Each structure stands twice: as C-alpha cells, then as structure tokens.
C-alpha cells in the first residue's frame, strides 16, 4: 500500500503529530509513506529526518503581528494562482490513499483525481457539533473547505460522541521534574515584549523558545533558545510549568506529562480560543488574553495540575488504515479511547458540562 501524508506546516504541532505517525509507519514493511508539507518556507523546517525525501510547497498560511492574526498581511500573502497550479501539478495516481492533516494542496489534488482521502487533524474535530468558541462564518467555511477529504477523523481531548480520536503522545517518557524552571513558547509574540514581561519576575527562571532566535543566550532571568526538537523536549521534561499559546499538540503533551499550563490563545484564531476555554472549563489550565503580569503572578503561585494519559502507540490506527474499512470509524474510536485515562476530577467536569 502506498500513502501520501499531507501536513500543514504552519504550526509545529502538525509536524509533531506527523513525526509520531512516520516513526510508526516506518516499522510496517507492507506500507510505503511519502510526506508533503506546505505553509512555511522550506528553510524554516527543522528536525525533519523522519520524513525522508519529503516534498514542500508554499501552500496557504496566515500572518501574525503582536500576538494576533494580521488579516491584511494574510490576504496580501495569498497566492491563489500558485496554489491552483500546485494542485493541478501534483500527481497522486501512484497512491492508494491520502492521509491529510489540514494540508490544502494534497487534499484538493486527491479530490480532483478521485484518490481516497482521510483527514487526521484537530481541525477536523470542528466539523462536528462540539463545543467551539469564537467561530465566525469564514472560519466555518475554512473548516469545511480548506482541506476537504472523504473521511474526517478529528483529534481532540474528548470525543463528544463523534468520530474523534485522542491525541498520540511521543512514547519517549521524559524525566520527572528536576528544577523549578518555566518553559515559555509564545512564537506569535514579539521577543522584546516577552522579555519585558518575564524580567518582572526576577526570582523565577524561564526557558524561552522562539522562531526568531538564532543562537542560545541569556538575558537576565530568561534563557533564550532557537526552536529545535531535542532541547525543547529536554526543557519540557524538567520544567515545572508551561506558558504558551493554545496549540493543540503542545497542550496535549503538557496534559500527559502533568505540566501546569498558562495559555494565551492566538487572538483571531477560533481553534486556539476553543482549546484554551475547553481546558479551562475542565480545570486543566489557566488563561490570559494578553501578556498579563497579574495573571502570570497568580499562576506561578498555583497548585500543580493533574495529568490525562493519552495513547503513545498509533498501531491501532495504522491497522485500521491498512484494512481499508474506512467507513467504520466507530470501532476505531472505541478502541483508542479505552487507552485514555482521565483523573476523577476531569471525569466529573465532563459529566457536568452542558455540551
């Protein structure tokens, strides 16, 4: 069986999820998987060894400024003619299946060439009537038509009774907490604003990763790092808590490894707003809408978080894919959710929330 795996490259969370799947697929000699990424410049990808001879396209993405989506710059950067050309030129006739994580070029090419396709993305969860915050008419259209597929498997922290899978977590268990540092990952904020905010808490050590940082260095109580997988994983393993935007994969790892979270959702993106409020409603994080000194101070004094145990082995999903019984999502979801361990307090919150 030959599969093309299309991945939205704008956020590192999509790539993290694809990396887990790539490692699992590599152990299956009966399947060949090629990877395609779009949404960022080719030079901006890092730690891509697992994906072999992958393809990259410009694709469609969004621009941000000062922690918000910049709609005007996003519109100016769109190259629809190039996008259509890429869709038409991408030949999928050698593939038996497309797996798609919100990547539009491969999704539309598969639709055009009638190649079977399966969404495997957090965004696909929002095509079902689940709790959503801040979604507008344009967001609904994008959710439905940005990367259309034949089968839509969402990924979320709860299934809400729909074909939604739990997230997969990297099976390499990190070490337990070994220091009192706070990991900071706010890639859409300006570094000067982050530094100004964090330097206020002089007695607290912060480890901050940011795509605009080229070399590791220290300013006052903040250790700055460029984005890279190995040092980021090490910092996550030893930290006491995480201050971040509300990206899905990052929050999933924090839940799994019992890291308390202070989340600042990217303004203008309903997905991150929904993620943040869902976790807050379940008592699993605290929120701030700006770089709020008072919110950070209160959070630094808060109690540790509980953990939610998610599966680390996607073999059940891969078996389902290879059997080609893709309309039977019910048994797949049931099998995977049996491996999820919610603490009693979260179970109670899920039962009490009026979804």
C-alpha positions as CSV (number, residue, x, y, z in Angstrom):
1,X,0.0,0.0,0.0
2,X,1.3,3.4,-0.9
3,X,0.2,6.5,1.1
4,X,0.8,10.2,0.7
5,X,0.7,12.1,4.0
6,X,-0.1,15.8,3.6
7,X,0.8,18.0,6.5
8,X,0.0,21.6,7.3
9,X,3.5,23.0,8.1
10,X,2.4,26.4,9.6
11,X,2.4,25.0,13.2
12,X,4.9,22.7,14.8
13,X,2.1,20.7,16.3
14,X,1.0,19.3,12.9
15,X,4.6,18.2,12.3
16,X,4.9,16.7,15.8
17,X,1.8,14.5,15.1
18,X,3.2,13.5,11.7
19,X,6.5,12.6,13.2
20,X,4.8,10.1,15.6
21,X,2.9,8.6,12.6
22,X,6.1,8.5,10.5
23,X,8.0,6.5,13.2
24,X,5.1,4.0,13.5
25,X,4.7,3.6,9.7
26,X,8.5,3.0,9.3
27,X,8.0,-0.2,11.2
28,X,5.5,-1.5,8.7
29,X,7.2,-3.1,5.7
30,X,3.8,-3.6,3.9
31,X,3.2,0.2,3.5
32,X,5.2,3.0,1.9
33,X,4.5,6.5,3.0
34,X,5.7,9.8,1.4
35,X,5.3,13.1,3.1
36,X,4.3,16.5,1.8
37,X,4.3,19.8,3.7
38,X,3.0,23.3,2.9
39,X,2.5,26.5,4.8
40,X,6.0,27.8,5.5
41,X,9.3,28.4,3.8
42,X,11.4,25.3,3.2
43,X,14.4,26.7,5.1
44,X,12.2,27.1,8.2
45,X,11.6,23.4,8.8
46,X,13.8,21.7,11.3
47,X,14.4,18.2,12.6
48,X,12.8,16.5,9.6
49,X,14.9,13.4,9.4
50,X,12.0,11.0,10.0
51,X,10.2,12.2,6.8
52,X,12.9,11.1,4.3
53,X,12.7,12.7,0.9
54,X,9.7,14.9,1.7
55,X,8.1,17.5,-0.6
56,X,7.4,21.1,0.3
57,X,5.0,23.6,-1.3
58,X,4.2,27.2,-0.5
59,X,0.6,26.4,0.2
60,X,-1.7,28.7,2.2
61,X,-1.0,30.2,5.7
62,X,-1.7,33.2,7.9
63,X,0.4,36.1,9.1
64,X,0.6,37.4,12.7
65,X,1.7,40.5,14.4
66,X,2.0,41.2,18.1
67,X,0.2,38.0,19.1
68,X,-2.8,38.5,16.7
69,X,-3.7,37.3,13.2
70,X,-2.9,40.0,10.8
71,X,-5.8,39.6,8.2
72,X,-4.5,42.3,5.8
73,X,-1.0,40.7,5.6
74,X,-2.5,37.3,5.4
75,X,-4.6,38.4,2.4
76,X,-1.6,40.1,0.7
77,X,0.5,37.0,1.1
78,X,-2.1,34.6,-0.5
79,X,-1.0,33.3,-4.0
80,X,-4.2,31.7,-5.3
81,X,-2.8,31.2,-8.8
82,X,0.3,29.4,-7.5
83,X,-2.0,27.3,-5.2
84,X,-4.2,26.2,-8.1
85,X,-1.1,25.5,-10.2
86,X,0.3,23.3,-7.4
87,X,-3.0,21.4,-7.0
88,X,-3.1,20.7,-10.7
89,X,0.5,19.7,-11.0
90,X,0.6,17.3,-8.0
91,X,0.2,13.8,-9.4
92,X,-1.3,11.3,-7.0
93,X,-2.1,8.4,-9.4
94,X,0.6,6.2,-7.8
95,X,-1.0,6.5,-4.3
96,X,-3.7,4.3,-2.8
97,X,-4.6,6.8,-0.1
98,X,-4.1,10.3,1.1
99,X,-3.9,11.0,4.8
100,X,-4.3,14.7,5.4
101,X,-3.6,16.9,8.4
102,X,-5.2,20.2,7.2
103,X,-3.0,20.5,4.2
104,X,-4.9,22.0,1.2
105,X,-2.8,21.2,-1.9
106,X,-2.8,17.4,-1.4
107,X,-6.5,17.5,-0.3
108,X,-7.8,19.3,-3.3
109,X,-5.5,17.2,-5.6
110,X,-6.9,14.0,-4.2
111,X,-10.5,15.3,-4.6
112,X,-9.7,16.3,-8.2
113,X,-8.1,12.9,-9.1
114,X,-10.6,10.8,-7.1
115,X,-7.9,9.3,-4.7
116,X,-9.4,8.2,-1.4
117,X,-8.6,10.6,1.4
118,X,-8.8,10.7,5.2
119,X,-8.5,13.7,7.4
120,X,-6.4,13.1,10.6
121,X,-6.4,16.6,12.2
122,X,-7.5,18.6,15.2
123,X,-9.4,20.9,12.7
124,X,-11.5,18.0,11.5
125,X,-13.0,17.8,15.0
126,X,-14.6,21.2,14.5
127,X,-16.6,19.8,11.5
128,X,-18.8,18.1,14.2
129,X,-21.1,20.0,16.6
130,X,-18.7,20.1,19.5
131,X,-18.0,23.0,21.9
132,X,-16.4,25.9,19.9
133,X,-15.6,29.4,21.0
134,X,-15.3,32.4,18.7
135,X,-16.0,30.8,15.3
136,X,-17.3,33.0,12.6
137,X,-18.8,32.4,9.1
138,X,-15.4,32.5,7.4
139,X,-14.0,30.1,10.0
140,X,-16.8,27.6,9.3
141,X,-16.1,27.8,5.6
142,X,-12.4,27.3,6.1
143,X,-13.0,24.3,8.4
144,X,-15.2,22.7,5.8
145,X,-13.4,23.5,2.5
146,X,-9.8,24.4,3.3
147,X,-8.7,20.7,3.1
148,X,-11.7,18.5,2.1
149,X,-11.5,14.7,2.4
150,X,-13.7,11.7,2.1
151,X,-13.4,10.6,5.7
152,X,-13.0,13.2,8.5
153,X,-11.3,11.9,11.7
154,X,-10.9,14.7,14.2
155,X,-8.4,14.7,17.1
156,X,-9.3,16.2,20.4
157,X,-9.1,15.7,24.2
158,X,-12.6,14.2,24.2
159,X,-14.8,12.6,21.6
160,X,-18.2,14.2,22.4
161,X,-19.8,11.2,20.8
162,X,-18.4,11.9,17.3
163,X,-15.6,10.2,15.1
164,X,-12.8,12.0,17.1
165,X,-9.6,10.3,18.2
166,X,-7.4,11.1,21.2
167,X,-4.0,12.6,20.6
168,X,-1.0,10.4,20.3
169,X,2.0,11.4,22.6
170,X,5.6,10.7,21.9
171,X,6.3,7.4,23.7
172,X,9.7,8.5,24.9
173,X,8.8,9.3,28.6
174,X,10.6,12.5,29.8
175,X,12.3,12.6,33.1
176,X,10.5,13.9,36.2
177,X,10.7,17.5,37.3
178,X,14.3,18.3,38.2
179,X,14.1,22.1,38.6
180,X,11.7,25.0,39.0
181,X,12.0,26.5,35.6
182,X,9.1,27.6,33.5
183,X,9.1,26.8,29.8
184,X,7.8,29.6,27.6
185,X,6.7,29.0,24.0
186,X,4.9,32.1,22.5
187,X,6.0,32.1,18.8
188,X,3.5,34.7,17.8
189,X,4.6,37.3,20.3
190,X,7.4,39.8,19.9
191,X,10.6,38.7,21.8
192,X,11.0,42.2,23.3
193,X,7.5,42.0,24.8
194,X,8.2,38.5,26.2
195,X,11.5,39.6,27.7
196,X,9.9,42.7,29.3
197,X,7.1,40.7,30.8
198,X,9.3,37.8,32.2
199,X,12.0,40.0,33.6
200,X,9.4,41.4,36.0
201,X,9.6,38.0,37.9
202,X,13.3,38.3,38.7
203,X,13.4,35.3,41.1
204,X,11.8,32.9,38.5
205,X,13.9,31.2,35.8
206,X,12.3,31.0,32.4
207,X,13.4,29.0,29.3
208,X,12.0,30.6,26.2
209,X,12.0,29.1,22.7
210,X,11.1,31.3,19.8
211,X,11.5,31.1,16.0
212,X,13.1,34.5,15.7
213,X,16.0,33.4,18.0
214,X,19.1,32.2,16.1
215,X,21.5,31.4,18.9
216,X,21.0,30.4,22.5
217,X,21.7,33.2,25.0
218,X,20.7,34.5,28.4
219,X,19.2,37.9,29.3
220,X,18.6,38.4,33.0
221,X,16.4,35.5,34.2
222,X,15.4,34.3,30.7
223,X,17.3,31.6,28.7
224,X,16.5,32.1,25.0
225,X,16.7,29.2,22.5
226,X,16.0,28.8,18.8
227,X,13.3,26.2,18.1
228,X,14.7,22.7,18.0
229,X,13.2,19.4,19.0
230,X,15.8,17.9,21.4
231,X,16.4,21.0,23.6
232,X,12.7,21.7,23.7
233,X,11.9,18.2,24.8
234,X,14.6,18.4,27.5
235,X,13.2,21.7,28.8
236,X,9.7,20.3,28.8
237,X,10.8,17.3,30.8
238,X,12.5,19.2,33.6
239,X,10.2,22.3,33.8
240,X,7.6,23.0,36.5
241,X,5.1,24.5,34.1
242,X,4.5,26.0,30.7
243,X,3.4,29.4,29.4
244,X,2.3,29.0,25.8
245,X,-0.2,29.8,23.1
246,X,-3.1,27.3,22.9
247,X,-1.8,25.0,20.2
248,X,-3.3,21.5,20.5
249,X,-0.2,19.2,20.5
250,X,1.7,21.4,22.9
251,X,-1.2,21.4,25.4
252,X,-1.7,17.6,24.9
253,X,1.9,16.9,25.9
254,X,1.6,19.2,29.0
255,X,-1.6,17.3,30.0
256,X,0.1,13.9,29.5
257,X,3.2,14.8,31.4
258,X,1.5,16.7,34.2
259,X,2.8,20.2,33.4
260,X,0.6,23.0,34.6
261,X,-0.3,25.5,31.9
262,X,-0.9,29.2,31.5
263,X,-2.3,29.6,28.0
264,X,-2.6,32.8,25.8
265,X,-4.7,31.8,22.7
266,X,-3.7,33.5,19.5
267,X,-6.2,36.3,19.0
268,X,-8.3,35.8,16.0
269,X,-7.9,32.1,15.8
270,X,-11.0,30.2,17.0
271,X,-9.2,26.9,17.3
272,X,-6.8,28.2,19.9
273,X,-9.6,30.1,21.7
274,X,-11.6,26.8,21.8
275,X,-8.6,24.8,23.0
276,X,-8.0,27.3,25.9
277,X,-11.6,27.5,27.0
278,X,-12.1,23.7,26.8
279,X,-9.1,23.1,29.1
280,X,-10.1,25.9,31.4
281,X,-13.7,24.5,31.7
282,X,-12.2,21.2,32.7
283,X,-9.9,22.8,35.3
284,X,-6.8,21.9,33.3
285,X,-5.3,25.3,32.7
286,X,-5.4,29.0,33.4
287,X,-5.9,31.7,30.8
288,X,-4.7,35.1,29.9
289,X,-5.7,37.2,26.8
290,X,-2.7,39.4,26.9
291,X,0.8,39.2,28.5
292,X,-0.8,39.9,31.8
293,X,1.6,40.4,34.8
294,X,-1.1,39.7,37.4
295,X,-2.3,36.5,35.6
296,X,1.3,35.2,35.5
297,X,1.9,36.0,39.1
298,X,-1.3,34.2,40.2
299,X,-0.4,31.2,38.0
300,X,3.1,30.9,39.3
301,X,1.6,30.5,42.8
302,X,-1.0,28.0,41.7
303,X,-1.2,24.3,42.6
304,X,0.2,21.6,40.3
305,X,-2.1,20.2,37.5
306,X,-3.5,16.7,37.2
307,X,-2.5,14.6,34.2
308,X,-4.5,12.9,31.4
309,X,-2.9,9.8,30.0
310,X,-3.2,9.6,26.2
311,X,-2.0,6.7,24.0
312,X,1.5,6.7,22.6
313,X,1.2,3.8,20.1
314,X,-0.8,4.6,16.9
315,X,-0.7,0.9,15.7
316,X,-4.5,0.5,16.2
317,X,-5.0,3.5,13.8
318,X,-2.5,2.1,11.3
319,X,-4.1,-1.4,11.4
320,X,-7.5,0.3,10.7
321,X,-5.9,2.3,7.8
322,X,-4.4,-0.8,6.2
323,X,-7.6,-2.8,6.4
324,X,-9.3,-0.2,4.2
325,X,-12.6,-0.3,6.1
326,X,-12.5,3.4,6.3
327,X,-16.3,4.0,6.8
328,X,-16.1,2.0,10.1
329,X,-14.9,4.8,12.4
330,X,-16.9,3.7,15.5
331,X,-14.8,0.7,16.4
332,X,-11.6,2.6,15.8
333,X,-12.6,5.4,18.1
334,X,-13.8,3.0,20.8
335,X,-10.5,1.1,20.8
336,X,-8.4,4.2,21.1
337,X,-10.5,5.9,23.8
338,X,-10.2,2.8,26.0
339,X,-6.5,3.7,26.5
340,X,-7.2,7.3,27.7
341,X,-7.1,7.8,31.5
342,X,-8.9,10.8,32.8
343,X,-8.5,11.7,36.5
344,X,-11.7,11.7,38.6
345,X,-11.9,15.5,38.7
346,X,-11.9,15.7,34.9
347,X,-14.4,12.9,34.6
348,X,-16.7,14.8,36.9
349,X,-16.2,18.1,34.9
350,X,-17.0,16.2,31.6
351,X,-20.2,14.9,33.1
352,X,-21.3,18.3,34.4
353,X,-20.5,20.4,31.4
354,X,-23.6,21.1,29.2
355,X,-22.1,20.3,25.8
